[in-house]
Amino acid sequence: MPTVINGIGTWYYGRRRIHRLKNTCEFCNRMGELESYDTTLYFTVLYIPIVPLSQKRILYSCPYCRKHRVTNLKQWEAAKAQAIAQLMDKLGKAPDDRETIREAIALAHSYQDEALFDRLADGLASHWLEDATIQAQLGAAYSYFARRKEAEAAFRASLAVEDNPETRRQLGLTLMRQGRPEDALPYLRHILDEKIRDRAGLIYLLVEAYQAQGLHETALELMDRRDAAFPDLVDDKDVKKQRKVSERYQSSGKKVAAPHLDESGKTGYREGNWTARLPRIIAPLVILGLVVCYLGAAIWTGQARQVYLVNGWDLPYTVAINGRQESLLPGKPKAIRVAEGDISIEFPDGKIALEPIHCHIETPFFSRPFARQTFVINPDQVAVLSWEELVYALPPLPPPPPSAPPRYYAGNLLHTFKGIDYEFTDFPQNVKSEHGAPVKKTRVSVVSNFNQEQRLDLAAEVLDQKQQIQFGKNLLKLNPDDFYSLSWLIGRLPAQEGIDFLSTRLGARPILVEWHRHYQSLMEKKHPEVDLLPKYRQLAAENKGNADALYLLGRIDQQDLDESEKLLKQAAASRPPSVYAINALGYNALVQGEFADAVRWTQDAHKLAPQNPSIGIAYQKALMAAGKFDALLEQLRISQALPGMWLSALMERLKVYARKGDKKNTQATIEEMLQLMGPSANAQQRRSVQNALESTVCCCNGDVPGYLKLASEFSNGLDLHSAILQGKLSVAAGLAANQKDDASHLNSHALLHLTALKAGDKKIADRANASNFL
């Protein structure tokens, strides 16, 4: 068979003297219209026939598997001419010789030459009406050329001379192919009467012919007779299917296609037409066409550039691209086509508070049709995209080079990628490789199935400080109640910029509590001289005792702690209550050592806001302080199932087991956490992590000697906590002063202040307190 690789190779073009016959393929055993024809084998470039190599005769090409037999056309014609010459010599000597005439008919049949057959049938065999064998042979030849009427006449002429079972069956098949099952039945009935097992297939075809006419009751009667005659066929899959068809359409009389009998209308013989000569001029035409097509493709591509729209938010919304509305589902890219140039993007459904935006897409005109560029528009600008590379290689070969680590992209309206193999789809299991050489493939996808913390962590990895701030602001435009993003953003803004940003939404209703909490904290740090009490008294008055407004007032009213407690309890008792007030009461109880009350308050808050991490952590701390370890373990079991919470929950579980004195589960949890490091971690890294975990266990058990011993193993000098534990407060004060201005610094000074007070060292205690971190 001809072979084409990457458009270069050999292939057949042009068809002449075409013969089509419905039969079973000898290669794949499927029933189809097998085609034979004269053709030319060409050398092709980009599938274009360039150089004619030789002429061929294709024999019985299957429409399904495409397999066929092939012979050289010159040899075919030479053998045919020689056979005809020998035949004509015989006919010249004995024009009425019966065997010579049969040989002539067989010759036309075997060489698929209908014109030769017609000459023989008209000139030599038409007057042999009394010869049953010749008439049957004529009938078979007419059938071979799909001339059913003439085949029927020849078979009837044969049967009129001699009743032959095989001829009857051939006549029955011819009648069925003409859609006349009732006429075919008398010629096939003997198969059932005589139970001729090897001809049962004709009864199957007869049932099919009845079904094609919509005669399902007759078909069912015939199937009953067939089942009685051939009981071994009753359980045959195709026989069962045939019966189900007639039972289904028995009342409707619907005509059902007969796949073994129906023909396309192209069966038989035809000479072909001018298209057989077309391959000779294809090459120059294609070259001209390619130029036109290339220019047309460049123009069309520019007017219909494929881009992907990506919704990076958690909810669906509608976007208008150049005025055309598209509905976007979270994390589900949508391919559309737009004209290159300026693209306007609007949000007509009002579900998200984003202003209209614009971007620009443009590619070079002449390279445009072959440019492998992937354009991704993220209207909300909060999606995280992933670029990945995978190297395919066969195991026996040397190990392939490692795949490049994933790259992440976020924060842009328009993302452009070049040379992407798989756009928003998975890598395939296998790819083709030349001689088994390693193959690199790339894909781009939307990072999904992650929580907000993970999204923000990824954004922090790939964006600079300015981009991170804009990313956080975009998230808050989509969802102002997103406490994760709000805390993340405020942590990156200078204090005054944070105050200015928060001030833009302080008037929003319902009250955005988290925005006010951050605003109060920043104002206390940046502008302690400003008294916020009047502002929040007014907020509570304007909102007529709204629970959250009362909570916010109680939160800053630190001059009168009793009044603050009263406001918090009033907010907690409101209907609906303020979950923040309930949690604040729990926190107050916790720091005052009233652990039972702390558990009760924080548990109520957690029930009202189970997704709020700060409230969940407060509840867990209260359970730990109260020694309710079993309840705490259950809470950790629930939280560890949440995205991104597994490791932190595992760490808390370790502390619980240590506090319980459960050495077995403590050690098992340490081993579980070490296994998370994977096989790539070296012995020193594993020992370092193990040291940190065992140090945590020592802290939970109050094992000071054990902690100091572990700390000395991995510390080049004295650390702050070791210095405090050993009573070296001056050293600890120096270490605390050198820490960065962050939460760790705050904790260190608080710890040092309390330790110094306990030790009676008022000077160090005052110095720690003077740092203004308490």
C-alpha positions in Angstrom: 0.0 0.0 0.0 1.2 3.6 -0.6 2.5 5.4 2.4 2.4 9.1 3.3 4.4 10.5 6.3 3.9 14.2 7.1 2.3 14.7 3.7 5.3 13.3 1.8 5.2 9.8 0.2 3.1 8.0 -2.4 -0.7 7.8 -2.9 -3.4 7.0 -5.4 -5.1 9.7 -7.4 -7.8 9.5 -10.1 -10.3 6.7 -10.7 -11.4 5.1 -14.0 -13.4 2.0 -15.0 -14.9 1.8 -11.6 -16.7 -1.3 -10.4 -18.5 -1.5 -7.0 -19.9 -4.6 -5.5 -21.6 -5.2 -2.1 -19.8 -8.0 -0.5 -17.7 -9.0 2.6 -14.2 -7.7 2.9 -11.7 -10.5 3.0 -9.5 -8.6 5.5 -11.9 -7.2 8.1 -15.0 -9.4 7.4 -17.3 -6.4 7.3 -20.1 -6.0 4.8 -19.6 -3.1 2.5 -19.4 -1.9 -1.1 -16.0 -3.0 -2.3 -14.6 -0.9 -5.0 -12.2 -1.8 -7.9 -10.8 0.8 -10.3 -7.9 2.0 -12.4 -5.7 4.7 -10.8 -2.3 6.4 -10.8 0.3 6.1 -8.1 1.8 9.5 -7.5 4.7 10.8 -5.4 3.1 13.5 -3.2 4.4 16.5 -1.3 2.0 17.9 1.3 -0.5 15.4 -0.1 -0.3 17.1 -3.5 0.3 14.7 -6.5 3.5 15.8 -8.0 5.1 13.0 -10.0 3.1 10.1 -11.6 5.0 6.8 -10.8 2.8 4.0 -12.3 -0.7 3.0 -13.1 -2.4 0.5 -10.9 -5.6 -1.6 -10.8 -7.1 -1.6 -7.3 -9.2 -4.7 -6.5 -11.9 -4.8 -3.9 -10.9 -1.8 -1.7 -12.9 -1.9 1.6 -14.6 1.3 2.7 -13.9 0.5 6.3 -10.4 -0.9 6.7 -9.2 0.5 3.3 -7.3 -2.7 2.6 -7.3 -4.0 -1.0 -5.4 -6.0 -3.6 -3.4 -4.2 -6.2 -1.8 -5.1 -9.5 0.1 -3.2 -12.2 -2.4 -1.9 -14.7 -0.1 -2.6 -17.7 0.2 -6.2 -16.6 -3.5 -6.4 -16.0 -4.3 -5.1 -19.4 -1.7 -7.3 -21.1 -3.1 -10.4 -19.4 -6.6 -9.3 -20.3 -5.6 -8.7 -24.0 -3.9 -12.1 -24.2 -6.9 -13.9 -22.6 -9.3 -12.1 -25.1 -7.1 -13.0 -28.0 -7.0 -16.6 -27.1 -10.8 -16.5 -26.6 -11.4 -14.9 -29.9 -9.3 -17.5 -31.6 -11.4 -20.2 -30.0 -14.6 -18.5 -31.0 -13.4 -18.1 -34.5 -12.9 -21.8 -34.7 -16.1 -22.8 -32.8 -18.5 -19.9 -32.4 -21.2 -22.0 -30.9 -19.1 -24.1 -28.5 -20.9 -24.1 -25.2 -17.8 -24.2 -23.0 -16.1 -21.4 -24.9 -19.1 -19.2 -24.4 -19.1 -19.9 -20.7 -15.4 -19.2 -20.6 -16.0 -15.9 -22.4 -18.7 -14.8 -19.8 -16.3 -15.8 -17.0 -13.5 -13.8 -18.6 -15.6 -10.6 -18.7 -16.7 -11.2 -15.2 -13.2 -11.8 -13.8 -11.7 -8.7 -15.5 -14.7 -6.5 -14.4 -15.3 -5.5 -18.0 -19.0 -4.7 -18.4 -18.6 -3.6 -22.0 -17.0 -6.9 -23.0 -19.7 -8.7 -21.0 -22.4 -6.9 -22.9 -20.9 -7.8 -26.2 -20.7 -11.5 -25.2 -24.1 -11.5 -23.6 -25.8 -9.9 -26.6 -23.9 -11.6 -29.4 -23.2 -15.1 -28.1 -25.3 -16.1 -25.1 -28.7 -14.5 -25.8 -29.9 -17.4 -28.0 -28.9 -20.0 -25.4 -32.2 -19.7 -23.6 -32.6 -23.4 -23.3 -29.3 -23.8 -21.5 -29.9 -23.6 -17.8 -26.2 -23.4 -16.9 -25.4 -20.5 -19.3 -28.5 -18.6 -18.2 -27.5 -19.0 -14.5 -24.0 -17.8 -15.3 -25.5 -14.8 -17.1 -27.6 -14.1 -14.1 -24.6 -14.2 -11.8 -22.7 -11.9 -14.1 -25.6 -9.4 -14.3 -25.8 -9.5 -10.5 -22.0 -8.8 -10.3 -22.6 -5.7 -12.4 -25.6 -4.7 -10.2 -28.1 -5.1 -13.1 -30.9 -6.7 -11.1 -33.7 -6.8 -13.6 -31.5 -8.6 -16.2 -30.2 -10.9 -13.6 -33.7 -11.8 -12.5 -34.7 -12.6 -16.1 -31.6 -14.8 -16.6 -32.2 -16.7 -13.4 -35.9 -17.2 -14.3 -34.9 -18.5 -17.8 -32.5 -20.9 -16.2 -35.2 -22.2 -13.7 -37.7 -22.6 -16.6 -35.3 -25.1 -18.1 -34.1 -26.8 -15.0 -35.1 -26.4 -11.3 -31.8 -25.9 -9.5 -31.7 -25.1 -5.7 -28.7 -22.8 -6.0 -30.3 -20.9 -8.9 -33.5 -20.5 -6.9 -31.5 -19.1 -4.0 -29.7 -16.6 -6.4 -33.0 -15.5 -7.8 -34.4 -15.0 -4.2 -31.4 -12.9 -3.3 -31.8 -10.8 -6.5 -35.5 -10.2 -5.7 -34.6 -9.2 -2.1 -32.1 -6.7 -3.4 -35.0 -5.2 -5.4 -37.1 -4.9 -2.3 -39.5 -7.7 -3.2 -39.3 -10.2 -0.2 -42.8 -11.6 -0.9 -41.6 -12.6 -4.4 -38.4 -14.0 -3.0 -40.0 -16.2 -0.3 -41.1 -19.1 -2.7 -37.5 -19.5 -3.9 -36.1 -19.7 -0.4 -38.8 -21.6 1.4 -37.1 -24.9 0.8 -34.2 -23.8 3.1 -36.7 -24.0 6.0 -38.6 -27.0 4.8 -35.4 -29.0 4.3 -33.6 -27.4 7.2 -30.5 -26.5 5.2 -28.3 -25.1 8.0 -25.5 -23.7 5.8 -28.1 -21.5 3.9 -29.8 -20.1 7.0 -28.1 -16.8 6.3 -30.5 -16.2 3.4 -33.4 -16.5 5.8 -31.7 -13.8 7.9 -31.5 -11.6 4.8 -35.2 -12.4 3.9 -36.2 -11.2 7.4 -34.2 -8.1 6.8 -35.9 -7.5 3.5 -39.4 -7.8 5.2 -38.3 -5.3 7.9 -37.1 -2.9 5.2 -40.6 -2.9 3.8 -42.2 -2.4 7.3 -43.7 -5.9 7.2 -42.8 -6.7 10.8 -45.6 -9.2 11.4 -44.6 -11.3 8.4 -41.0 -11.0 9.5 -41.9 -12.3 13.0 -43.8 -15.2 11.5 -40.7 -16.0 9.3 -38.5 -15.7 12.4 -40.7 -18.2 14.2 -40.3 -20.7 11.4 -36.6 -20.1 11.3 -36.3 -20.7 15.1 -38.2 -23.9 14.7 -36.0 -25.1 11.8 -32.7 -23.9 13.3 -33.0 -23.9 17.1 -29.3 -23.5 17.5 -29.5 -20.0 16.1 -32.2 -18.8 18.6 -29.6 -17.4 21.0 -27.4 -15.8 18.3 -26.8 -12.1 19.1 -27.8 -10.8 15.7 -30.9 -13.1 15.5 -32.1 -11.7 18.9 -31.5 -8.2 17.8 -33.4 -8.8 14.6 -36.4 -10.1 16.5 -36.3 -7.1 18.9 -36.5 -4.7 16.0 -39.7 -6.2 14.6 -41.3 -6.5 18.0 -40.6 -2.8 18.6 -42.0 -1.6 15.3 -44.7 -4.3 14.8 -47.6 -1.9 15.3 -46.1 1.1 13.6 -44.9 -0.6 10.4 -41.8 1.5 10.4 -39.4 0.7 7.6 -36.0 -0.4 8.9 -32.7 -0.1 6.9 -31.4 -3.4 5.6 -27.6 -3.1 6.0 -26.8 -6.3 4.1 -29.2 -5.6 1.2 -29.3 -1.8 0.8 -27.0 -0.4 -1.9 -25.9 3.2 -2.4 -26.8 3.4 -6.1 -23.2 3.4 -7.1 -22.9 -0.4 -7.3 -22.1 -1.8 -10.6 -19.8 -0.5 -13.3 -19.1 3.1 -14.5 -16.3 4.5 -16.6 -15.6 7.6 -14.5 -15.4 11.1 -15.7 -13.0 14.0 -16.2 -12.0 14.0 -12.6 -9.8 11.0 -13.3 -7.5 13.4 -15.3 -7.6 16.1 -12.6 -4.5 14.9 -10.7 -2.3 16.0 -13.7 -3.1 19.6 -13.1 -3.5 19.5 -9.4 0.1 20.5 -8.6 0.0 23.9 -10.4 -3.6 24.5 -9.2 -2.6 23.7 -5.6 0.4 26.0 -5.7 -1.9 28.8 -6.8 -4.5 27.8 -4.4 -2.1 27.7 -1.5 -1.1 31.3 -2.1 -4.7 32.4 -2.2 -5.6 30.2 0.8 -2.6 31.4 2.8 -3.6 35.0 2.2 -7.2 34.2 2.9 -6.2 32.3 6.1 -4.2 35.2 7.3 -7.2 37.5 6.8 -9.7 35.1 8.3 -7.6 34.3 11.3 -7.2 38.0 12.0 -11.0 38.3 11.8 -11.7 35.2 13.8 -8.9 34.7 16.2 -9.6 32.0 18.8 -9.3 33.2 22.4 -10.2 31.5 25.7 -12.3 33.2 28.2 -11.6 32.1 31.8 -13.6 32.8 34.9 -11.3 32.8 37.9 -14.0 33.6 40.4 -16.0 31.1 42.4 -19.4 32.0 40.8 -20.7 32.2 37.2 -21.1 35.5 35.5 -21.8 37.0 32.1 -19.3 39.1 30.2 -19.8 41.0 27.0 -16.9 40.7 24.5 -17.2 43.5 21.9 -20.9 43.5 22.7 -21.4 39.7 22.4 -22.5 38.2 25.7 -20.9 35.0 26.9 -21.7 33.1 30.1 -18.7 31.9 32.0 -18.6 29.1 34.6 -15.9 29.0 37.3 -12.7 27.4 36.2 -14.2 26.3 32.8 -12.5 28.0 29.9 -14.6 28.9 26.9 -13.2 29.2 23.4 -14.6 32.0 21.2 -13.5 33.9 18.1 -13.0 37.6 17.9 -11.4 40.0 15.5 -7.8 41.0 16.3 -7.4 44.5 17.5 -8.9 46.3 20.5 -11.3 44.1 22.5 -13.8 45.7 24.9 -15.0 43.8 27.9 -18.1 44.7 29.9 -20.1 43.0 32.7 -23.8 43.5 31.8 -25.4 41.2 34.4 -24.3 43.3 37.4 -23.2 40.2 39.4 -19.7 41.6 39.8 -18.7 45.2 40.5 -16.0 45.6 37.8 -15.6 48.5 35.4 -15.4 48.0 31.6 -11.9 47.1 30.5 -10.0 46.8 27.2 -7.2 44.7 25.8 -5.4 44.4 22.5 -4.6 41.3 20.4 -2.5 41.4 17.3 -0.3 39.0 15.4 2.0 39.6 12.3 0.0 39.3 9.1 2.2 37.0 7.0 3.1 34.6 9.8 -0.4 34.6 11.3 -1.7 31.3 9.8 1.3 29.3 11.3 1.7 31.2 14.6 1.0 28.9 17.5 -0.2 31.4 20.0 -2.7 30.9 22.8 -4.6 33.9 24.0 -6.4 33.8 27.4 -8.6 36.6 28.5 -9.4 36.6 32.3 -12.0 39.4 32.7 -12.0 39.2 36.5 -8.2 39.1 36.6 -8.0 36.7 39.6 -7.5 33.3 37.8 -4.3 31.4 38.3 -3.0 29.7 35.1 -0.5 26.9 35.0 2.0 26.2 32.2 3.3 22.6 32.4 5.8 20.5 30.5 5.9 16.7 30.2 8.6 14.6 28.7 7.5 11.3 27.1 10.1 8.5 26.7 10.3 4.7 26.4 11.6 3.0 29.6 14.5 1.0 27.9 16.1 4.2 26.7 18.3 6.4 28.9 16.3 8.5 31.4 14.8 11.5 29.7 15.7 15.0 30.7 13.6 16.2 33.6 10.4 18.2 32.8 10.5 21.9 33.6 8.8 22.9 36.8 5.3 24.3 36.4 5.0 28.0 35.8 2.1 30.0 37.2 0.5 33.2 35.8 -2.0 35.5 37.5 -3.2 39.0 37.8 -3.4 39.9 34.1 -6.4 40.6 31.9 -4.7 39.0 28.9 -2.2 36.1 28.9 -0.3 35.0 25.8 1.4 31.7 25.4 3.4 30.3 22.5 3.8 26.8 21.2 1.2 25.2 23.5 0.4 21.6 22.5 -2.7 21.1 24.7 -4.9 24.0 25.6 -7.0 23.4 28.8 -7.0 19.7 28.4 -5.0 16.9 30.1 -1.8 15.4 28.7 -2.5 12.2 26.7 -1.3 8.9 28.1 0.9 8.3 25.0 2.3 10.3 22.1 4.1 9.2 18.9 7.8 9.4 18.9 10.4 9.1 16.1 12.6 6.0 17.0 11.5 6.2 20.6 13.3 9.6 21.2 12.0 11.7 24.1 9.2 14.0 23.2 8.4 17.2 25.1 4.8 18.4 25.3 3.3 21.5 26.9 -0.1 22.4 28.2 -1.8 25.4 29.8 -4.7 25.0 32.3 -6.6 26.8 35.0 -5.5 26.0 38.5 -8.6 24.9 40.3 -9.7 22.8 43.3 -7.8 25.1 45.7 -8.9 27.3 48.5 -8.4 31.0 48.8 -5.3 30.7 50.9 -3.6 28.5 48.2 -4.7 31.0 45.5 -3.1 33.8 47.4 0.1 31.8 48.0 0.4 31.1 44.3 -0.2 34.8 43.5 2.5 35.8 46.0 5.0 33.5 44.2 4.5 34.9 40.7 3.5 38.6 41.2 5.6 41.5 42.4 4.5 43.7 45.3 2.5 46.1 43.2 0.8 43.3 41.2 0.0 41.5 44.5 -1.8 44.6 45.8 -3.9 44.9 42.6 -4.6 41.2 42.7 -6.0 41.5 46.2 -8.1 44.5 45.3 -9.6 42.6 42.4 -10.6 39.7 44.7 -12.3 42.1 47.0 -14.2 43.8 44.2 -15.6 40.4 43.5 -16.3 39.5 47.1 -15.9 42.2 49.8 -16.7 39.6 52.5 -13.5 37.6 51.6 -11.7 37.9 54.9 -8.7 35.9 53.6 -8.0 38.3 50.7 -8.6 41.3 52.9 -6.1 40.2 55.5 -3.6 39.2 52.8 -4.0 42.6 51.1 -3.8 44.7 54.3 -0.6 42.9 55.2 1.0 44.2 52.0 -0.2 47.8 52.1 1.6 50.5 54.0 -0.5 51.5 57.0 -1.9 54.7 55.6 -2.7 53.2 52.2 -4.5 50.4 54.0 -6.5 53.0 56.0 -7.4 54.8 52.8 -8.4 51.6 51.0 -10.5 50.4 53.9 -12.2 53.8 54.2 -13.8 53.3 50.7 -16.1 50.5 52.0 -16.8 51.6 55.6 -20.1 53.0 54.5 -21.2 49.7 52.8 -24.4 48.1 54.0 -24.7 45.4 55.4 -21.7 46.4 57.5 -18.5 44.8 56.4 -17.2 43.8 59.8 -13.8 42.6 58.7 -13.1 45.9 56.9 -14.0 47.8 60.1 -11.8 45.5 62.3 -8.8 46.1 60.1 -9.5 49.8 59.9 -9.7 50.0 63.7 -6.5 48.1 64.1 -4.6 50.2 61.6 -5.9 53.5 63.1 -4.9 52.4 66.6 -1.4 51.7 65.3 -1.0 54.6 62.8 -3.1 57.3 64.5 -3.5 56.5 68.2 -4.4 60.1 68.7 -7.7 59.7 66.8 -10.7 58.8 69.0 -12.9 56.4 67.0 -15.6 56.2 69.7 -17.8 59.0 68.3 -17.6 57.5 64.8 -18.7 54.1 66.0 -21.3 55.4 68.4 -22.8 57.2 65.4 -22.6 53.9 63.4 -24.5 52.0 66.1 -27.1 54.8 66.3 -27.6 55.0 62.6 -28.1 51.2 62.4 -30.5 51.1 65.3 -28.6 48.7 67.5 -27.4 46.4 64.7 -25.4 43.6 66.4 -22.3 44.0 64.3 -22.3 47.8 64.9 -22.6 47.2 68.7 -19.7 44.7 68.4 -17.5 47.2 66.6 -18.3 49.8 69.2 -17.5 47.4 72.1 -14.3 46.4 70.4 -12.8 49.8 70.6 -14.3 51.0 73.9 -11.3 50.0 76.0 -11.6 52.9 78.4 -14.5 51.2 80.2 -14.0 47.4 80.0 -17.3 46.8 81.8 -19.2 48.9 79.1 -17.2 47.0 76.4 -18.3 43.6 77.9 -21.9 44.9 78.1 -21.9 45.9 74.4 -20.4 42.6 73.3 -23.0 40.6 75.3 -25.7 42.8 73.9 -24.4 42.1 70.3 -24.2 38.4 71.1 -27.8 38.3 72.4 -29.3 40.2 69.5 -31.4 38.5 66.9 -29.6 37.8 64.6 -26.5 37.9 66.8 -23.1 39.1 65.9 -20.8 36.0 65.5 -17.8 38.3 66.0 -19.2 39.4 69.4 -19.8 35.8 70.5 -16.2 34.9 69.5 -14.8 38.0 71.2 -16.6 36.9 74.5 -15.0 33.5 74.0 -11.6 35.1 73.6 -12.0 37.2 76.6 -13.0 34.2 78.7 -9.9 32.3 77.3 -7.4 35.0 78.3 -9.0 35.3 81.8 -8.6 31.5 82.3 -12.4 30.8 82.2 -12.0 27.9 79.9 -15.5 26.4 80.2 -17.0 29.7 79.2 -14.4 30.1 76.4 -15.5 26.7 75.0 -19.2 27.6 75.2 -18.8 31.0 73.5 -16.4 29.9 70.8 -18.4 26.8 70.1 -21.5 29.0 69.5 -19.5 31.2 67.2 -18.1 28.3 65.3 -21.6 26.9 64.7 -22.7 30.2 63.2 -19.6 30.7 61.0 -18.0 27.2 60.4 -16.0 28.5 57.4 -14.3 31.4 59.3 -10.8 30.2 60.1 -10.1 32.7 62.8 -13.2 31.6 64.7 -12.4 27.9 64.1 -8.9 28.4 65.5 -10.3 30.3 68.6 -12.6 27.3 69.2 -9.7 24.9 68.9 -7.6 26.9 71.3 -10.5 27.0 73.8 -10.9 23.2 73.6 -7.1 22.8 74.1 -7.1 25.1 77.1 -10.1 23.3 78.6 -8.5 19.9 78.1 -11.3 18.7 75.9 -9.0 16.7 73.8 -11.5 14.3 72.2 -13.7 17.1 71.0 -10.6 18.9 69.7 -9.5 15.8 67.8 -12.9 15.6 66.2 -12.7 19.2 65.1 -9.2 18.6 63.7 -10.6 15.6 61.8 -13.2 17.8 60.1 -10.8 20.7 59.4 -8.1 18.5 57.9 -10.5 17.5 55.1 -10.7 21.1 53.9 -8.4 22.2 51.1 -5.0 23.3 52.4 -5.7 22.5 56.0 -4.2 19.0 56.2 -0.7 20.0 57.5 -1.9 22.5 60.0 -4.5 20.1 61.4 -1.8 17.4 61.6 0.4 19.8 63.6 -2.4 20.6 66.0 -3.2 16.8 66.4 0.4 16.3 67.4 0.0 18.9 70.2 -3.2 17.2 71.4 -1.6 13.8 71.6 1.4 15.3 73.4 -0.9 17.1 75.9 -2.8 13.9 76.5 0.4 12.0 77.1 -0.5 9.5 74.3 3.1 8.6 73.4 2.0 6.0 70.8 -0.1 8.4 68.7 2.4 11.2 69.3 5.2 9.2 67.7 2.8 7.9 64.9 1.9 11.5 64.0 5.6 12.5 63.9 6.3 9.7 61.5 3.3 10.7 59.4 4.5 14.2 59.1 8.0 13.1 58.3 6.7 10.9 55.5 5.1 14.0 53.9 8.6 15.2 53.1 8.9 12.5 50.4 11.9 10.5 49.3 13.8 13.5 48.0 14.5 14.9 51.5 18.0 14.1 52.8 18.8 12.8 56.3 19.8 16.2 57.6 16.5 17.8 56.4 14.5 14.9 58.0 16.4 15.3 61.3 15.8 19.0 61.3 12.1 18.6 60.9 12.0 15.8 63.5 13.9 18.0 65.9 11.3 20.8 65.5 8.4 18.3 66.0 10.0 16.8 69.1 10.6 20.3 70.4 6.9 21.0 70.1 6.2 17.9 72.1 8.5 19.0 74.8 6.8 22.4 75.0 3.4 20.7 75.3 4.7 18.4 78.1 6.6 21.2 79.9 9.9 19.2 79.4 12.4 22.1 79.7 15.5 19.9 79.7 14.4 18.0 76.7 13.6 21.2 74.8 17.0 22.7 75.6 18.8 19.6 74.6 17.0 19.5 71.2 17.5 23.3 70.7 21.3 22.9 71.2 21.5 20.3 68.5 20.5 22.6 65.7 21.4 26.1 67.0 24.7 27.8 66.4 24.1 29.9 69.5 21.6 30.6 72.1 18.1 31.3 70.7 15.6 33.6 72.4 13.4 30.9 73.9 16.4 28.9 75.3 17.7 32.1 76.8 14.4 32.8 78.6 14.1 29.2 79.8 17.7 29.5 81.2 16.9 32.8 82.9 19.3 34.7 80.7 17.0 37.7 80.4 19.6 40.2 79.2 20.6 37.9 76.3 17.0 37.3 75.5 16.3 41.1 75.4 19.1 41.5 72.9 17.8 38.7 70.7 14.3 40.1 70.8 15.5 43.6 69.8 17.1 42.1 66.7 14.0 40.5 65.4 12.0 41.9 62.5 9.0 44.1 63.0 6.3 41.4 62.6 4.1 39.1 64.6 7.1 37.1 65.9 8.6 40.3 67.3 5.3 41.1 69.1 5.2 37.6 70.7 8.8 37.8 71.7 8.5 41.1 73.5 5.3 40.0 75.2 6.9 36.8 76.4 10.0 38.7 77.6 7.9 41.2 79.4 5.9 38.5 81.3 9.1 36.6 82.1 10.9 39.7 83.4 7.9 40.6 85.6 7.9 37.2 87.1 11.6 37.3 87.7 11.3 40.8 89.3 13.5 42.4 86.6 11.4 45.6 86.2 14.0 47.3 83.9 13.8 44.6 81.2 10.1 44.3 81.6 9.6 48.0 81.1 12.0 48.0 78.1 10.0 45.2 76.5 6.7 47.0 77.2 8.1 50.3 75.9 8.5 48.8 72.5 4.7 49.4 72.1 4.0 45.9 70.9 1.6 44.9 73.6 
